[in-house]
């Protein structure tokens, strides 16, 4: 994805307000800005009610924003200042809904052919429509569903037909509103892999809404973590996971351990935090940090090390007792307490240790992100 390309999507300071039942107004989208480049897969990740689906529907033109600007392929499709609001069908994009939105009275073939038959311009002949529909059916691997009705299909089959319908028009922008949430876990894993392969092969840009962190990590080139109508952090999956810039992102994306305290000093990106279990050394996770600020020292379960032997001199080392051991097949989770803090630490494979055993816990300073407590 070359940086000199024109973004397929550019969203600038978009705000969408809703009026609550009590008459007060809430921002469902609160000043959101980001770009989507050609061929890029951007995932909007967040809990229910964070604004991710509203943002997707606003991009599609199914909801009207209250302010800001949206461009698709360099053309303005919404601008509050310029009074522009293009209808959904004029934005040249496809969308897959959570419910798949297949017509129950139409066969798979007719559902997929519907966007081509409904065109007001660039109309195709019957033979051209048949060729395009057959091509995408083969592409998603469900040619046998051409003559079946949605009620005769499984959830996974319906999802594939919905994807075929989204791709049949050849649009280079596809929006996904939690399309895999209605299928079981095994099918969901398979469909994620297939979707990723098709996206890479066809090269369309995607904006994908989900609350599933594993889904976001597997699919995305970049993840936009949303909360309270805002993009709290936007970055590659490993950046968001390993270098969260807020406590919200740290706690929502994956599991994290936190030790609360006060910033004692900051020196060239290195932070020392005073806590009830002694000093914790880490790295600045947010530019707003300053001495005296209430913070949490945050690190992931796999970043801590548990040993029976004393690790020797150094920082971030604590002697404790193992509270619980959880064998989870591929890994073992060890739960320990440090003062008033519960830490979860993960080790690959089975660990020869038991609840009640003494142990040392260490974590490298470069693995600790120091973040504002609020």
ZAKOLTOR-208669 format. One record per residue (C-alpha): x, y, z; residue in one letter. Coordinates in steps of 0.25 Angstrom, whole numbers, padded with zeros to 4 digits, always signed. Each point is the difference from the previous one (the first is absolute). Layout:
REM residues N
XYZA;...
//
This chain:
REM residues 374
+0000+0000+0000X;+0008+0012-0005X;-0002+0012+0008X;-0001+0009-0012X;-0013-0006-0004X;-0013+0007+0001X;-0008-0006+0012X;-0012-0008-0003X;-0006+0006+0012X;+0003+0012+0008X;-0008+0004+0012X;+0002+0013+0006X;-0005+0005+0013X;-0014-0007-0001X;-0010+0001+0011X;-0013-0007+0001X;-0010+0004+0011X;-0012-0008+0005X;-0011+0006+0009X;-0002-0009+0013X;-0014-0003+0005X;+0002+0010+0011X;+0002+0011-0010X;+0015+0001+0002X;+0010-0001-0012X;+0011-0010-0001X;+0011-0001-0010X;+0000-0014-0006X;+0012+0004-0009X;+0009+0011+0006X;+0009+0007-0009X;+0006-0013-0007X;+0011+0001-0011X;+0007-0010-0007X;+0004-0005-0014X;-0001-0013-0007X;+0010-0003-0011X;-0002-0008-0013X;+0000-0015+0004X;+0001+0003+0015X;-0009-0008+0010X;-0004+0009+0011X;-0007-0006+0012X;-0009+0008+0009X;+0001-0007+0014X;-0008+0003+0012X;-0011-0004+0010X;-0014+0002-0003X;-0005+0014+0000X;+0014+0006-0003X;-0004+0006-0014X;+0006-0010-0009X;-0012-0004-0008X;-0006+0014+0000X;+0013+0005-0006X;-0001-0011-0011X;-0014+0003-0003X;+0004+0015-0001X;+0011-0004-0010X;-0010-0008-0008X;-0010+0012+0000X;-0010-0008+0008X;+0001+0010+0011X;+0002+0015-0002X;+0011+0006+0008X;-0002+0014+0007X;+0014+0006-0003X;+0013-0004-0007X;+0004-0005-0013X;+0001-0014-0007X;+0007-0002-0013X;+0000-0013-0009X;+0011-0001-0010X;+0003+0015+0001X;-0015+0004-0003X;-0008+0006+0012X;-0012-0008+0003X;-0004+0008+0013X;+0004+0014+0004X;-0008+0008+0011X;+0006+0013-0005X;-0002-0003-0015X;-0014-0006+0002X;+0004-0013-0007X;-0007-0013+0003X;+0001-0011-0010X;-0010-0011+0000X;+0006-0014+0004X;-0002-0005-0015X;+0009+0011-0005X;+0012-0003+0009X;+0004-0012-0008X;+0002-0009+0012X;-0005-0014+0005X;-0005-0003+0014X;-0002-0014+0007X;-0009+0001+0012X;+0000-0008+0013X;-0013-0007-0005X;+0006-0002-0014X;-0013+0007-0005X;-0003-0011-0011X;-0014+0000-0006X;-0007-0012+0005X;-0008-0002-0013X;+0012+0001-0009X;+0010-0011-0004X;+0014+0001+0003X;+0002+0004-0014X;-0011+0011+0000X;+0005+0006+0013X;+0014+0001-0006X;-0005+0005-0013X;-0009+0011+0006X;+0010+0011+0001X;+0004-0002-0015X;-0015+0000-0004X;-0003+0012+0008X;+0010+0009-0006X;-0005+0013-0006X;+0013+0002-0008X;+0010-0009-0007X;-0011-0011-0001X;+0005-0014-0004X;-0006-0011-0009X;-0006-0012+0006X;+0012-0008-0005X;+0010+0010+0006X;-0008-0001+0013X;+0000-0015+0000X;+0016+0000-0002X;+0002+0010+0011X;-0009-0008+0010X;+0006-0013-0004X;+0014+0006+0002X;-0002+0005+0014X;-0007-0013+0004X;+0012-0008-0004X;+0009+0010+0007X;-0007-0002+0013X;-0001-0015-0002X;-0015-0001+0001X;-0005-0003-0015X;-0009-0011+0005X;-0009+0011+0007X;-0004+0007-0013X;-0013-0006+0000X;-0003-0001+0015X;-0008+0010+0009X;+0006+0006+0012X;-0009-0008+0009X;+0007-0013-0005X;+0014+0006+0003X;+0008-0001+0013X;+0005+0013+0006X;+0014-0002-0006X;-0006-0003-0014X;-0009+0013+0001X;+0013+0008+0004X;+0007-0005-0013X;-0012+0004-0008X;-0001+0014+0006X;+0015+0001-0003X;-0002-0004-0014X;-0011+0011-0001X;+0009+0010+0005X;+0012-0003-0009X;-0009-0002-0013X;+0000+0015-0004X;+0015+0001+0000X;+0000+0011+0011X;+0014+0003+0006X;-0006+0003+0013X;-0008-0010+0009X;-0006+0003+0014X;-0002-0011+0010X;-0010+0001+0012X;+0004-0012+0009X;-0003-0010-0011X;+0006-0012+0007X;-0007+0002+0013X;-0012-0010-0003X;+0008-0012-0004X;+0007-0010+0010X;+0015+0001+0004X;+0006-0010-0009X;-0008+0005-0012X;+0004+0015+0004X;+0015-0004+0000X;-0001-0006-0014X;-0008+0011-0006X;+0010+0010+0006X;+0011-0007-0008X;-0008+0000-0012X;-0004+0014+0001X;+0015+0005+0002X;+0005-0009-0012X;-0011+0006-0009X;+0003+0014+0004X;+0014-0001-0003X;-0003-0007-0013X;-0010+0011-0005X;+0007+0012+0007X;-0013+0007+0005X;+0001+0009+0012X;-0008-0004+0012X;-0006+0006+0012X;-0004-0010+0010X;-0008+0001+0013X;+0002-0010+0011X;+0000-0002+0015X;+0009-0012-0002X;+0015+0003+0003X;+0005-0013-0006X;-0008+0004-0013X;+0006+0014+0000X;+0014-0005+0002X;-0001-0011-0011X;-0006+0009-0010X;+0005+0014+0001X;+0011+0008-0006X;-0004+0010+0010X;-0009+0000+0012X;-0008+0012+0005X;-0004-0003+0014X;-0013+0008+0003X;-0006+0005+0013X;-0010+0011+0004X;-0002+0003-0015X;+0015+0003-0002X;+0012-0007-0006X;+0008-0003+0012X;+0012-0005-0007X;+0003-0004-0015X;+0011-0009-0004X;+0005-0013-0004X;-0005-0012+0008X;+0014-0002+0007X;+0001+0015+0003X;-0014+0001+0007X;+0003-0013+0008X;+0014+0003+0004X;+0000+0015+0001X;-0013+0005+0004X;-0001+0015+0003X;-0012-0001+0010X;-0005-0009+0011X;-0013-0002-0008X;+0008-0006-0012X;+0009-0008+0009X;-0012-0006+0008X;-0009-0002-0013X;+0010-0006-0009X;+0005-0013+0006X;+0002-0003+0015X;+0009+0009+0008X;+0006+0001+0014X;+0000+0013+0007X;+0008+0006+0012X;-0005+0013+0005X;+0009+0011+0005X;+0006+0014-0002X;+0010+0005-0010X;+0013+0003+0008X;+0009+0003-0012X;+0000+0001-0015X;+0013+0000-0008X;+0001-0001-0015X;-0012-0009-0001X;+0003-0009+0012X;-0009+0001+0012X;+0001-0004+0014X;-0013-0002+0008X;-0001+0000+0015X;-0010-0011+0004X;-0004-0008+0013X;+0009-0012-0005X;+0012+0009-0003X;+0005+0007-0012X;-0005-0004-0014X;+0009+0004-0012X;-0006+0001-0013X;-0002+0009-0013X;-0009+0012-0003X;-0013-0005-0006X;-0006+0014-0001X;+0006+0013-0003X;-0009+0007+0011X;+0008-0007+0012X;+0007+0009+0010X;+0006-0002+0014X;-0010-0002+0011X;-0011-0005-0010X;-0009-0012+0004X;+0004-0011-0010X;-0001-0015-0002X;+0012-0008-0004X;-0006-0010-0010X;+0006-0013-0006X;-0005-0012-0008X;-0001-0014+0007X;+0010-0006-0009X;+0010+0011+0003X;+0002-0003+0014X;+0009-0012+0004X;-0002-0009+0012X;+0011-0008+0006X;+0003-0008+0013X;+0014+0005+0001X;+0004+0014+0004X;+0003+0007-0014X;+0011+0009+0006X;+0001+0015+0002X;-0008+0009-0009X;-0013+0008-0001X;-0014-0005-0001X;+0002-0013+0008X;-0009-0004+0011X;-0001-0012+0009X;-0014-0006+0002X;-0008-0012+0001X;-0008-0007-0011X;-0015+0002+0003X;-0006-0009-0012X;+0005-0008-0011X;-0008-0002-0013X;+0004-0010-0010X;-0006+0004-0014X;+0006-0010-0009X;+0010+0008-0008X;+0003+0009+0012X;+0000+0001+0015X;-0006+0012+0007X;+0006+0003+0013X;-0007+0010+0009X;+0008+0007+0011X;-0003+0012+0010X;+0009+0011+0002X;-0005+0009+0011X;-0014+0004-0004X;+0003-0004-0015X;-0004-0013-0007X;+0009-0004-0011X;-0002-0010-0011X;+0012-0006-0006X;+0001-0009-0012X;+0010-0011-0003X;+0000-0009-0013X;-0003-0015+0003X;-0002-0006+0014X;+0008+0005+0012X;+0004-0008+0012X;-0005+0009+0010X;-0012+0000+0010X;-0009+0009+0007X;+0007+0005+0013X;+0014-0001-0006X;+0010+0011+0002X;+0004+0007-0012X;+0008+0012-0006X;-0007+0009-0010X;+0008+0009-0010X;-0004+0009-0011X;+0010+0007-0009X;-0002+0016+0000X;-0001+0000-0015X;-0013-0008+0001X;-0007+0009+0010X;-0008+0012-0005X;-0003+0011+0010X;-0014+0006-0003X;-0009+0010+0007X;-0009-0006+0010X;-0012+0007-0006X;
//
